Amino acid sequence: MCSTEVFQETEPGSPDFDGITEDDLTVALGGLHDVHASTTRHMLAVIGEYDRRQAWRQDGAFSMAAWLVRAMGMSWNTAHTWIKIARRLEELPEIAKAFMAGELSFDQVRVGT
């Protein structure tokens, strides 16, 4: 069973947990965490490359942070944090490699960068 198949949505954004066991929820949390962690790793890699290319300029933004705030709805604080981490990962290839392999979590990388 896929982690996202544990529950049915009765309405968009409103999962129905009737009949779902705690074991099913544990599996769902683990699977969803893996998806979230993978998405975060790839998002940081793309942010780093987008910033390196200054692709944000093509939309008229004055910085990568401004682009993330406008395009992704991030707060300024979150945008600056993600950019800082993405830039540091480019400077720390061994940490970046371990992070991309799933050996380090976002929280571990955030503290270490």
Beta strands, then each sheet from edge to edge (+ up, - down):
strand 1: 8-11
strand 2: 14-16
sheet 1: 1+ 2-
end
